């Protein structure tokens, strides 16, 4: 039962995170940035996100920097969009 909830939560985070990344207004973030996978701990406290960026190595590095700088915005948006209770 708990495993189903974990899988549904991972899929929901992946879907919402893909949507939120499109709204980030940072020129360092290419349009071809997609969320590939999400790993969530059993207590739903932490999530590890795997991101794919199409482009050169320099574009990939700048995209990661842009995502790290927008992490506060992304966390706030995800928490307001998801209802995990």
PASE-625332 format. One record per atom (N, C-alpha, C, O, CB): residue number from 1; x, y, z. Coordinates in nm, 4 decimals, decimal comma, padded with zeros to 6 digits. Glycine has a CB too. Layout:
REM PASE-625332
{i=NUM; xx=X; yy=Y; zz=Z}
...
This chain:
REM PASE-625332
{i=1; xx=00,0828; yy=-00,1193; zz=00,0000}
{i=1; xx=00,0000; yy=00,0000; zz=00,0000}
{i=1; xx=00,0870; yy=00,1253; zz=00,0000}
{i=1; xx=00,0647; yy=00,2169; zz=-00,0791}
{i=1; xx=-00,0941; yy=00,0000; zz=00,1209}
{i=2; xx=00,1858; yy=00,1289; zz=00,0888}
{i=2; xx=00,2717; yy=00,2469; zz=00,0978}
{i=2; xx=00,3552; yy=00,2624; zz=-00,0275}
{i=2; xx=00,3876; yy=00,3744; zz=-00,0671}
{i=2; xx=00,3624; yy=00,2384; zz=00,2202}
{i=3; xx=00,3906; yy=00,1509; zz=-00,0908}
{i=3; xx=00,4703; yy=00,1555; zz=-00,2126}
{i=3; xx=00,3920; yy=00,2222; zz=-00,3255}
{i=3; xx=00,4499; yy=00,2957; zz=-00,4056}
{i=3; xx=00,5134; yy=00,0140; zz=-00,2538}
{i=4; xx=00,2606; yy=00,1974; zz=-00,3329}
{i=4; xx=00,1776; yy=00,2618; zz=-00,4346}
{i=4; xx=00,1738; yy=00,4126; zz=-00,4137}
{i=4; xx=00,1806; yy=00,4891; zz=-00,5100}
{i=4; xx=00,0353; yy=00,2046; zz=-00,4320}
{i=5; xx=00,1631; yy=00,4552; zz=-00,2887}
{i=5; xx=00,1603; yy=00,5981; zz=-00,2592}
{i=5; xx=00,2930; yy=00,6620; zz=-00,2975}
{i=5; xx=00,2958; yy=00,7733; zz=-00,3500}
{i=5; xx=00,1297; yy=00,6225; zz=-00,1103}
{i=6; xx=00,4018; yy=00,5927; zz=-00,2715}
{i=6; xx=00,5340; yy=00,6439; zz=-00,3055}
{i=6; xx=00,5475; yy=00,6605; zz=-00,4564}
{i=6; xx=00,5984; yy=00,7623; zz=-00,5033}
{i=6; xx=00,6435; yy=00,5504; zz=-00,2521}
{i=7; xx=00,5027; yy=00,5620; zz=-00,5320}
{i=7; xx=00,5098; yy=00,5700; zz=-00,6790}
{i=7; xx=00,4207; yy=00,6815; zz=-00,7333}
{i=7; xx=00,4613; yy=00,7552; zz=-00,8231}
{i=7; xx=00,4690; yy=00,4356; zz=-00,7418}
{i=8; xx=00,3006; yy=00,6939; zz=-00,6798}
{i=8; xx=00,2118; yy=00,8017; zz=-00,7244}
{i=8; xx=00,2703; yy=00,9382; zz=-00,6913}
{i=8; xx=00,2590; yy=01,0316; zz=-00,7708}
{i=8; xx=00,0734; yy=00,7872; zz=-00,6601}
{i=9; xx=00,3322; yy=00,9504; zz=-00,5759}
{i=9; xx=00,3942; yy=01,0765; zz=-00,5361}
{i=9; xx=00,5099; yy=01,1112; zz=-00,6277}
{i=9; xx=00,5254; yy=01,2268; zz=-00,6671}
{i=9; xx=00,4423; yy=01,0695; zz=-00,3913}
{i=10; xx=00,5924; yy=01,0111; zz=-00,6624}
{i=10; xx=00,7041; yy=01,0355; zz=-00,7530}
{i=10; xx=00,6550; yy=01,0831; zz=-00,8895}
{i=10; xx=00,7117; yy=01,1759; zz=-00,9473}
{i=10; xx=00,7884; yy=00,9088; zz=-00,7687}
{i=11; xx=00,5513; yy=01,0209; zz=-00,9403}
{i=11; xx=00,4977; yy=01,0606; zz=-01,0701}
{i=11; xx=00,4375; yy=01,2013; zz=-01,0650}
{i=11; xx=00,4522; yy=01,2791; zz=-01,1592}
{i=11; xx=00,3920; yy=00,9599; zz=-01,1165}
{i=12; xx=00,3709; yy=01,2328; zz=-00,9559}
{i=12; xx=00,3105; yy=01,3649; zz=-00,9414}
{i=12; xx=00,4184; yy=01,4733; zz=-00,9305}
{i=12; xx=00,4046; yy=01,5808; zz=-00,9890}
{i=12; xx=00,2187; yy=01,3683; zz=-00,8180}
{i=13; xx=00,5246; yy=01,4454; zz=-00,8564}
{i=13; xx=00,6356; yy=01,5404; zz=-00,8446}
{i=13; xx=00,7008; yy=01,5604; zz=-00,9810}
{i=13; xx=00,7325; yy=01,6732; zz=-01,0187}
{i=13; xx=00,7403; yy=01,4909; zz=-00,7410}
{i=14; xx=00,7209; yy=01,4518; zz=-01,0549}
{i=14; xx=00,7816; yy=01,4610; zz=-01,1874}
{i=14; xx=00,6969; yy=01,5483; zz=-01,2798}
{i=14; xx=00,7496; yy=01,6351; zz=-01,3494}
{i=14; xx=00,7996; yy=01,3210; zz=-01,2481}
{i=15; xx=00,5673; yy=01,5255; zz=-01,2804}
{i=15; xx=00,4770; yy=01,6023; zz=-01,3671}
{i=15; xx=00,4763; yy=01,7509; zz=-01,3291}
{i=15; xx=00,4875; yy=01,8374; zz=-01,4161}
{i=15; xx=00,3340; yy=01,5453; zz=-01,3591}
{i=16; xx=00,4633; yy=01,7798; zz=-01,2013}
{i=16; xx=00,4579; yy=01,9196; zz=-01,1570}
{i=16; xx=00,5924; yy=01,9895; zz=-01,1749}
{i=16; xx=00,5972; yy=02,1069; zz=-01,2116}
{i=16; xx=00,4148; yy=01,9270; zz=-01,0104}
{i=17; xx=00,7000; yy=01,9184; zz=-01,1495}
{i=17; xx=00,8330; yy=01,9768; zz=-01,1640}
{i=17; xx=00,8617; yy=02,0113; zz=-01,3096}
{i=17; xx=00,9228; yy=02,1144; zz=-01,3379}
{i=17; xx=00,9396; yy=01,8810; zz=-01,1105}
{i=18; xx=00,8188; yy=01,9273; zz=-01,4006}
{i=18; xx=00,8345; yy=01,9579; zz=-01,5432}
{i=18; xx=00,7605; yy=02,0854; zz=-01,5794}
{i=18; xx=00,8094; yy=02,1668; zz=-01,6577}
{i=18; xx=00,7841; yy=01,8416; zz=-01,6295}
{i=19; xx=00,6443; yy=02,1017; zz=-01,5227}
{i=19; xx=00,5647; yy=02,2221; zz=-01,5479}
{i=19; xx=00,6296; yy=02,3458; zz=-01,4859}
{i=19; xx=00,6317; yy=02,4524; zz=-01,5475}
{i=19; xx=00,4228; yy=02,2043; zz=-01,4928}
{i=20; xx=00,6819; yy=02,3321; zz=-01,3656}
{i=20; xx=00,7427; yy=02,4462; zz=-01,2958}
{i=20; xx=00,8702; yy=02,4910; zz=-01,3667}
{i=20; xx=00,8959; yy=02,6109; zz=-01,3771}
{i=20; xx=00,7737; yy=02,4097; zz=-01,1489}
{i=21; xx=00,9492; yy=02,3973; zz=-01,4152}
{i=21; xx=01,0756; yy=02,4332; zz=-01,4821}
{i=21; xx=01,0490; yy=02,5177; zz=-01,6058}
{i=21; xx=01,1294; yy=02,6042; zz=-01,6406}
{i=21; xx=01,1547; yy=02,3064; zz=-01,5209}
{i=22; xx=00,9372; yy=02,4931; zz=-01,6720}
{i=22; xx=00,9034; yy=02,5746; zz=-01,7903}
{i=22; xx=00,8712; yy=02,7188; zz=-01,7539}
{i=22; xx=00,8826; yy=02,8079; zz=-01,8381}
{i=22; xx=00,7848; yy=02,5135; zz=-01,8640}
{i=23; xx=00,8311; yy=02,7428; zz=-01,6289}
{i=23; xx=00,7951; yy=02,8795; zz=-01,5882}
{i=23; xx=00,9134; yy=02,9579; zz=-01,5334}
{i=23; xx=00,9013; yy=03,0780; zz=-01,5090}
{i=23; xx=00,6857; yy=02,8751; zz=-01,4841}
{i=24; xx=01,0280; yy=02,8923; zz=-01,5133}
{i=24; xx=01,1468; yy=02,9614; zz=-01,4612}
{i=24; xx=01,1979; yy=03,0572; zz=-01,5685}
{i=24; xx=01,2249; yy=03,0168; zz=-01,6816}
{i=24; xx=01,2589; yy=02,8591; zz=-01,4194}
{i=25; xx=01,2106; yy=03,1821; zz=-01,5323}
{i=25; xx=01,2543; yy=03,2839; zz=-01,6263}
{i=25; xx=01,4024; yy=03,3114; zz=-01,6067}
{i=25; xx=01,4410; yy=03,4114; zz=-01,5461}
{i=25; xx=01,1723; yy=03,4129; zz=-01,6094}
{i=26; xx=01,4844; yy=03,2219; zz=-01,6585}
{i=26; xx=01,6289; yy=03,2355; zz=-01,6496}
{i=26; xx=01,6855; yy=03,2067; zz=-01,7878}
{i=26; xx=01,6568; yy=03,1024; zz=-01,8466}
{i=26; xx=01,6898; yy=03,1396; zz=-01,5412}
{i=27; xx=01,7651; yy=03,2981; zz=-01,8391}
{i=27; xx=01,8190; yy=03,2815; zz=-01,9740}
{i=27; xx=01,9215; yy=03,1695; zz=-01,9833}
{i=27; xx=01,9509; yy=03,1211; zz=-02,0925}
{i=27; xx=01,8813; yy=03,4103; zz=-02,0205}
{i=28; xx=01,9757; yy=03,1284; zz=-01,8702}
{i=28; xx=02,0728; yy=03,0192; zz=-01,8704}
{i=28; xx=02,0066; yy=02,8833; zz=-01,8869}
{i=28; xx=02,0751; yy=02,7848; zz=-01,9145}
{i=28; xx=02,1533; yy=03,0212; zz=-01,7426}
{i=29; xx=01,8763; yy=02,8761; zz=-01,8708}
{i=29; xx=01,8026; yy=02,7503; zz=-01,8773}
{i=29; xx=01,7497; yy=02,7285; zz=-02,0190}
{i=29; xx=01,6601; yy=02,8006; zz=-02,0628}
{i=29; xx=01,6863; yy=02,7496; zz=-01,7749}
{i=30; xx=01,8043; yy=02,6291; zz=-02,0920}
{i=30; xx=01,7579; yy=02,6053; zz=-02,2296}
{i=30; xx=01,6152; yy=02,5521; zz=-02,2337}
{i=30; xx=01,5647; yy=02,4996; zz=-02,1344}
{i=30; xx=01,8508; yy=02,5072; zz=-02,3001}
{i=31; xx=01,5510; yy=02,5660; zz=-02,3486}
{i=31; xx=01,4150; yy=02,5164; zz=-02,3642}
{i=31; xx=01,4096; yy=02,3641; zz=-02,3589}
{i=31; xx=01,3085; yy=02,3069; zz=-02,3181}
{i=31; xx=01,3560; yy=02,5659; zz=-02,4950}
{i=32; xx=01,5162; yy=02,2993; zz=-02,3993}
{i=32; xx=01,5196; yy=02,1534; zz=-02,4023}
{i=32; xx=01,5707; yy=02,0962; zz=-02,2695}
{i=32; xx=01,6665; yy=02,0189; zz=-02,2677}
{i=32; xx=01,6078; yy=02,1050; zz=-02,5181}
{i=33; xx=01,5081; yy=02,1334; zz=-02,1616}
{i=33; xx=01,5385; yy=02,0814; zz=-02,0285}
{i=33; xx=01,4197; yy=01,9986; zz=-01,9835}
{i=33; xx=01,3065; yy=02,0469; zz=-01,9816}
{i=33; xx=01,5693; yy=02,1967; zz=-01,9265}
{i=34; xx=01,4456; yy=01,8739; zz=-01,9472}
{i=34; xx=01,3347; yy=01,7889; zz=-01,9060}
{i=34; xx=01,3720; yy=01,7086; zz=-01,7815}
{i=34; xx=01,4887; yy=01,6780; zz=-01,7573}
{i=34; xx=01,2941; yy=01,6945; zz=-02,0203}
{i=35; xx=01,2702; yy=01,6759; zz=-01,7042}
{i=35; xx=01,2879; yy=01,5946; zz=-01,5845}
{i=35; xx=01,2742; yy=01,4485; zz=-01,6268}
{i=35; xx=01,1716; yy=01,4087; zz=-01,6820}
{i=35; xx=01,1835; yy=01,6325; zz=-01,4722}
{i=36; xx=01,3770; yy=01,3698; zz=-01,6011}
{i=36; xx=01,3803; yy=01,2311; zz=-01,6456}
{i=36; xx=01,3251; yy=01,1379; zz=-01,5382}
{i=36; xx=01,2446; yy=01,0495; zz=-01,5676}
{i=36; xx=01,5229; yy=01,1905; zz=-01,6824}
{i=37; xx=01,3683; yy=01,1575; zz=-01,4144}
{i=37; xx=01,3263; yy=01,0677; zz=-01,3064}
{i=37; xx=01,3306; yy=01,1422; zz=-01,1735}
{i=37; xx=01,3997; yy=01,2430; zz=-01,1585}
{i=37; xx=01,4166; yy=00,9412; zz=-01,3009}
{i=38; xx=01,2552; yy=01,0901; zz=-01,0786}
{i=38; xx=01,2516; yy=01,1444; zz=-00,9427}
{i=38; xx=01,2650; yy=01,0280; zz=-00,8457}
{i=38; xx=01,1950; yy=00,9275; zz=-00,8581}
{i=38; xx=01,1194; yy=01,2256; zz=-00,9162}
{i=39; xx=01,3545; yy=01,0417; zz=-00,7499}
{i=39; xx=01,3684; yy=00,9438; zz=-00,6422}
{i=39; xx=01,3260; yy=01,0122; zz=-00,5130}
{i=39; xx=01,3707; yy=01,1228; zz=-00,4826}
{i=39; xx=01,5159; yy=00,8882; zz=-00,6322}
{i=40; xx=01,2394; yy=00,9456; zz=-00,4373}
{i=40; xx=01,1857; yy=01,0033; zz=-00,3138}
{i=40; xx=01,2152; yy=00,9075; zz=-00,1992}
{i=40; xx=01,2029; yy=00,7859; zz=-00,2140}
{i=40; xx=01,0317; yy=01,0307; zz=-00,3257}
{i=41; xx=01,2546; yy=00,9637; zz=-00,0837}
{i=41; xx=01,2761; yy=00,8797; zz=00,0335}
{i=41; xx=01,1418; yy=00,8294; zz=00,0856}
{i=41; xx=01,0369; yy=00,8845; zz=00,0523}
{i=41; xx=01,3521; yy=00,9576; zz=00,1440}
{i=42; xx=01,1456; yy=00,7246; zz=00,1674}
{i=42; xx=01,0217; yy=00,6633; zz=00,2160}
{i=42; xx=00,9380; yy=00,7581; zz=00,3011}
{i=42; xx=00,8154; yy=00,7484; zz=00,3034}
{i=42; xx=01,0537; yy=00,5396; zz=00,2958}
{i=43; xx=01,0050; yy=00,8503; zz=00,3713}
{i=43; xx=00,9308; yy=00,9452; zz=00,4535}
{i=43; xx=00,8899; yy=01,0709; zz=00,3761}
{i=43; xx=00,8345; yy=01,1640; zz=00,4345}
{i=43; xx=01,0138; yy=00,9842; zz=00,5739}
{i=44; xx=00,9168; yy=01,0743; zz=00,2459}
{i=44; xx=00,8813; yy=01,1849; zz=00,1558}
{i=44; xx=00,9471; yy=01,3166; zz=00,1955}
{i=44; xx=00,8984; yy=01,4240; zz=00,1602}
{i=44; xx=00,7309; yy=01,2028; zz=00,1528}
{i=45; xx=01,0569; yy=01,3080; zz=00,2685}
{i=45; xx=01,1240; yy=01,4292; zz=00,3138}
{i=45; xx=01,2195; yy=01,4829; zz=00,2087}
{i=45; xx=01,2353; yy=01,6043; zz=00,1960}
{i=45; xx=01,1988; yy=01,4026; zz=00,4427}
{i=46; xx=01,2836; yy=01,3943; zz=00,1331}
{i=46; xx=01,3811; yy=01,4358; zz=00,0329}
{i=46; xx=01,3469; yy=01,3762; zz=-00,1027}
{i=46; xx=01,2916; yy=01,2667; zz=-00,1127}
{i=46; xx=01,5225; yy=01,3945; zz=00,0749}
{i=47; xx=01,3809; yy=01,4510; zz=-00,2063}
{i=47; xx=01,3625; yy=01,4020; zz=-00,3428}
{i=47; xx=01,4881; yy=01,4337; zz=-00,4222}
{i=47; xx=01,5430; yy=01,5436; zz=-00,4131}
{i=47; xx=01,2362; yy=01,4656; zz=-00,4097}
{i=48; xx=01,5323; yy=01,3371; zz=-00,4994}
{i=48; xx=01,6452; yy=01,3560; zz=-00,5896}
{i=48; xx=01,5888; yy=01,3563; zz=-00,7308}
{i=48; xx=01,5178; yy=01,2639; zz=-00,7705}
{i=48; xx=01,7553; yy=01,2441; zz=-00,5709}
{i=49; xx=01,6206; yy=01,4604; zz=-00,8060}
{i=49; xx=01,5638; yy=01,4791; zz=-00,9393}
{i=49; xx=01,6732; yy=01,4631; zz=-01,0427}
{i=49; xx=01,7811; yy=01,5211; zz=-01,0301}
{i=49; xx=01,4960; yy=01,6175; zz=-00,9526}
{i=50; xx=01,6448; yy=01,3842; zz=-01,1448}
{i=50; xx=01,7370; yy=01,3650; zz=-01,2561}
{i=50; xx=01,6866; yy=01,4480; zz=-01,3735}
{i=50; xx=01,5725; yy=01,4330; zz=-01,4172}
{i=50; xx=01,7497; yy=01,2135; zz=-01,2947}
{i=51; xx=01,7734; yy=01,5360; zz=-01,4243}
{i=51; xx=01,7352; yy=01,6298; zz=-01,5295}
{i=51; xx=01,8200; yy=01,6034; zz=-01,6532}
{i=51; xx=01,9390; yy=01,5738; zz=-01,6433}
{i=51; xx=01,7515; yy=01,7768; zz=-01,4820}
{i=52; xx=01,7569; yy=01,6147; zz=-01,7695}
{i=52; xx=01,8265; yy=01,6002; zz=-01,8965}
{i=52; xx=01,8250; yy=01,7351; zz=-01,9677}
{i=52; xx=01,7210; yy=01,8000; zz=-01,9783}
{i=52; xx=01,7610; yy=01,4892; zz=-01,9846}
{i=53; xx=01,9425; yy=01,7763; zz=-02,0165}
{i=53; xx=01,9548; yy=01,9042; zz=-02,0868}
{i=53; xx=02,0180; yy=01,8774; zz=-02,2227}
{i=53; xx=02,1266; yy=01,8199; zz=-02,2306}
{i=53; xx=02,0398; yy=02,0076; zz=-02,0043}
{i=54; xx=01,9509; yy=01,9185; zz=-02,3289}
{i=54; xx=02,0064; yy=01,9038; zz=-02,4629}
{i=54; xx=02,0924; yy=02,0260; zz=-02,4927}
{i=54; xx=02,0482; yy=02,1395; zz=-02,4748}
{i=54; xx=01,8933; yy=01,8868; zz=-02,5699}
{i=55; xx=02,2151; yy=02,0026; zz=-02,5382}
{i=55; xx=02,3046; yy=02,1126; zz=-02,5716}
{i=55; xx=02,4481; yy=02,0768; zz=-02,5430}
{i=55; xx=02,4811; yy=01,9625; zz=-02,5115}
{i=55; xx=02,2664; yy=02,2372; zz=-02,4954}
{i=56; xx=02,5326; yy=02,1769; zz=-02,5547}
{i=56; xx=02,6748; yy=02,1550; zz=-02,5300}
{i=56; xx=02,7007; yy=02,1385; zz=-02,3808}
{i=56; xx=02,6123; yy=02,1594; zz=-02,2978}
{i=56; xx=02,7582; yy=02,2715; zz=-02,5863}
{i=57; xx=02,8233; yy=02,1008; zz=-02,3491}
{i=57; xx=02,8606; yy=02,0815; zz=-02,2085}
{i=57; xx=02,8489; yy=02,2128; zz=-02,1304}
{i=57; xx=02,8107; yy=02,2126; zz=-02,0134}
{i=57; xx=03,0044; yy=02,0262; zz=-02,1982}
{i=58; xx=02,8815; yy=02,3234; zz=-02,1950}
{i=58; xx=02,8705; yy=02,4550; zz=-02,1306}
{i=58; xx=02,7245; yy=02,4888; zz=-02,1004}
{i=58; xx=02,6943; yy=02,5434; zz=-01,9942}
{i=58; xx=02,9327; yy=02,5644; zz=-02,2201}
{i=59; xx=02,6341; yy=02,4569; zz=-02,1927}
{i=59; xx=02,4914; yy=02,4818; zz=-02,1705}
{i=59; xx=02,4377; yy=02,3945; zz=-02,0581}
{i=59; xx=02,3524; yy=02,4376; zz=-01,9804}
{i=59; xx=02,4117; yy=02,4566; zz=-02,2990}
{i=60; xx=02,4878; yy=02,2720; zz=-02,0498}
{i=60; xx=02,4439; yy=02,1826; zz=-01,9431}
{i=60; xx=02,4860; yy=02,2358; zz=-01,8066}
{i=60; xx=02,4074; yy=02,2345; zz=-01,7118}
{i=60; xx=02,5004; yy=02,0419; zz=-01,9646}
{i=61; xx=02,6099; yy=02,2825; zz=-01,7971}
{i=61; xx=02,6580; yy=02,3362; zz=-01,6699}
{i=61; xx=02,5816; yy=02,4627; zz=-01,6308}
{i=61; xx=02,5472; yy=02,4801; zz=-01,5139}
{i=61; xx=02,8081; yy=02,3659; zz=-01,6781}
{i=62; xx=02,5547; yy=02,5511; zz=-01,7272}
{i=62; xx=02,4818; yy=02,6738; zz=-01,6956}
{i=62; xx=02,3366; yy=02,6425; zz=-01,6581}
{i=62; xx=02,2770; yy=02,7135; zz=-01,5772}
{i=62; xx=02,4863; yy=02,7713; zz=-01,8151}
{i=63; xx=02,2797; yy=02,5369; zz=-01,7164}
{i=63; xx=02,1440; yy=02,4970; zz=-01,6803}
{i=63; xx=02,1389; yy=02,4482; zz=-01,5359}
{i=63; xx=02,0449; yy=02,4802; zz=-01,4631}
{i=63; xx=02,0930; yy=02,3876; zz=-01,7753}
{i=64; xx=02,2389; yy=02,3712; zz=-01,4940}
{i=64; xx=02,2425; yy=02,3250; zz=-01,3554}
{i=64; xx=02,2583; yy=02,4410; zz=-01,2579}
{i=64; xx=02,1968; yy=02,4419; zz=-01,1512}
{i=64; xx=02,3561; yy=02,2253; zz=-01,3361}
{i=65; xx=02,3407; yy=02,5388; zz=-01,2946}
{i=65; xx=02,3570; yy=02,6576; zz=-01,2101}
{i=65; xx=02,2250; yy=02,7337; zz=-01,2008}
{i=65; xx=02,1874; yy=02,7816; zz=-01,0938}
{i=65; xx=02,4688; yy=02,7498; zz=-01,2657}
{i=66; xx=02,1548; yy=02,7445; zz=-01,3141}
{i=66; xx=02,0263; yy=02,8152; zz=-01,3153}
{i=66; xx=01,9232; yy=02,7430; zz=-01,2285}
{i=66; xx=01,8474; yy=02,8076; zz=-01,1561}
{i=66; xx=01,9738; yy=02,8286; zz=-01,4594}
{i=67; xx=01,9198; yy=02,6104; zz=-01,2352}
{i=67; xx=01,8252; yy=02,5348; zz=-01,1532}
{i=67; xx=01,8583; yy=02,5474; zz=-01,0049}
{i=67; xx=01,7681; yy=02,5572; zz=-00,9218}
{i=67; xx=01,8250; yy=02,3874; zz=-01,1944}
{i=68; xx=01,9859; yy=02,5473; zz=-00,9717}
{i=68; xx=02,0251; yy=02,5638; zz=-00,8314}
{i=68; xx=01,9875; yy=02,7022; zz=-00,7799}
{i=68; xx=01,9447; yy=02,7168; zz=-00,6654}
{i=68; xx=02,1760; yy=02,5409; zz=-00,8147}
{i=69; xx=02,0034; yy=02,8036; zz=-00,8644}
{i=69; xx=01,9689; yy=02,9385; zz=-00,8190}
{i=69; xx=01,8176; yy=02,9573; zz=-00,8085}
{i=69; xx=01,7711; yy=03,0428; zz=-00,7330}
{i=69; xx=02,0279; yy=03,0429; zz=-00,9140}
{i=70; xx=01,7410; yy=02,8790; zz=-00,8827}
{i=70; xx=01,5948; yy=02,8890; zz=-00,8776}
{i=70; xx=01,5340; yy=02,7860; zz=-00,7832}
{i=70; xx=01,4124; yy=02,7667; zz=-00,7837}
{i=70; xx=01,5360; yy=02,8718; zz=-01,0171}
{i=71; xx=01,6154; yy=02,7201; zz=-00,7029}
{i=71; xx=01,5651; yy=02,6116; zz=-00,6183}
{i=71; xx=01,4599; yy=02,6590; zz=-00,5176}
{i=71; xx=01,3646; yy=02,5861; zz=-00,4899}
{i=71; xx=01,6803; yy=02,5467; zz=-00,5442}
{i=72; xx=01,4752; yy=02,7776; zz=-00,4636}
{i=72; xx=01,3763; yy=02,8298; zz=-00,3699}
{i=72; xx=01,2404; yy=02,8488; zz=-00,4357}
{i=72; xx=01,1374; yy=02,8114; zz=-00,3796}
{i=72; xx=01,4241; yy=02,9614; zz=-00,3115}
{i=73; xx=01,2410; yy=02,9067; zz=-00,5541}
{i=73; xx=01,1166; yy=02,9258; zz=-00,6298}
{i=73; xx=01,0540; yy=02,7902; zz=-00,6637}
{i=73; xx=00,9331; yy=02,7716; zz=-00,6500}
{i=73; xx=01,1435; yy=03,0069; zz=-00,7598}
{i=74; xx=01,1372; yy=02,6964; zz=-00,7079}
{i=74; xx=01,0865; yy=02,5643; zz=-00,7467}
{i=74; xx=01,0255; yy=02,4927; zz=-00,6264}
{i=74; xx=00,9182; yy=02,4335; zz=-00,6377}
{i=74; xx=01,1995; yy=02,4787; zz=-00,8081}
{i=75; xx=01,0923; yy=02,4975; zz=-00,5124}
{i=75; xx=01,0388; yy=02,4340; zz=-00,3913}
{i=75; xx=00,9049; yy=02,4954; zz=-00,3509}
{i=75; xx=00,8110; yy=02,4237; zz=-00,3162}
{i=75; xx=01,1390; yy=02,4465; zz=-00,2756}
{i=76; xx=00,8968; yy=02,6270; zz=-00,3555}
{i=76; xx=00,7730; yy=02,6946; zz=-00,3168}
{i=76; xx=00,6586; yy=02,6559; zz=-00,4101}
{i=76; xx=00,5472; yy=02,6297; zz=-00,3646}
{i=76; xx=00,7926; yy=02,8469; zz=-00,3173}
{i=77; xx=00,6859; yy=02,6524; zz=-00,5402}
{i=77; xx=00,5829; yy=02,6165; zz=-00,6366}
{i=77; xx=00,5377; yy=02,4712; zz=-00,6199}
{i=77; xx=00,4183; yy=02,4417; zz=-00,6258}
{i=77; xx=00,6341; yy=02,6392; zz=-00,7781}
{i=78; xx=00,6323; yy=02,3824; zz=-00,5994}
{i=78; xx=00,5978; yy=02,2411; zz=-00,5814}
{i=78; xx=00,5147; yy=02,2225; zz=-00,4554}
{i=78; xx=00,4168; yy=02,1479; zz=-00,4561}
{i=78; xx=00,7250; yy=02,1544; zz=-00,5746}
{i=79; xx=00,5529; yy=02,2893; zz=-00,3480}
{i=79; xx=00,4780; yy=02,2728; zz=-00,2223}
{i=79; xx=00,3376; yy=02,3296; zz=-00,2334}
{i=79; xx=00,2452; yy=02,2776; zz=-00,1709}
{i=79; xx=00,5519; yy=02,3405; zz=-00,1067}
{i=80; xx=00,3197; yy=02,4353; zz=-00,3119}
{i=80; xx=00,1846; yy=02,4912; zz=-00,3250}
{i=80; xx=00,0985; yy=02,4084; zz=-00,4203}
{i=80; xx=-00,0239; yy=02,4068; zz=-00,4075}
{i=80; xx=00,1918; yy=02,6362; zz=-00,3741}
{i=81; xx=00,1612; yy=02,3404; zz=-00,5150}
{i=81; xx=00,0840; yy=02,2611; zz=-00,6125}
{i=81; xx=00,0519; yy=02,1209; zz=-00,5642}
{i=81; xx=-00,0496; yy=02,0642; zz=-00,6046}
{i=81; xx=00,1595; yy=02,2519; zz=-00,7422}
{i=82; xx=00,1353; yy=02,0638; zz=-00,4793}
{i=82; xx=00,1131; yy=01,9277; zz=-00,4312}
{i=82; xx=00,0397; yy=01,9282; zz=-00,2986}
{i=82; xx=00,0658; yy=02,0112; zz=-00,2115}
{i=82; xx=00,2456; yy=01,8536; zz=-00,4174}
{i=83; xx=-00,0512; yy=01,8354; zz=-00,2850}
{i=83; xx=-00,1212; yy=01,8162; zz=-00,1578}
{i=83; xx=-00,0911; yy=01,6746; zz=-00,1121}
{i=83; xx=-00,1574; yy=01,5798; zz=-00,1541}
{i=83; xx=-00,2771; yy=01,8408; zz=-00,1714}
{i=84; xx=00,0088; yy=01,6602; zz=-00,0262}
{i=84; xx=00,0550; yy=01,5292; zz=00,0161}
{i=84; xx=-00,0077; yy=01,4820; zz=00,1471}
{i=84; xx=00,0255; yy=01,3732; zz=00,1941}
{i=84; xx=00,2034; yy=01,5311; zz=00,0299}
{i=85; xx=-00,0928; yy=01,5565; zz=00,2045}
{i=85; xx=-00,1529; yy=01,5179; zz=00,3316}
{i=85; xx=-00,2705; yy=01,4250; zz=00,3121}
{i=85; xx=-00,3326; yy=01,3829; zz=00,4097}
{i=85; xx=-00,1966; yy=01,6402; zz=00,4081}
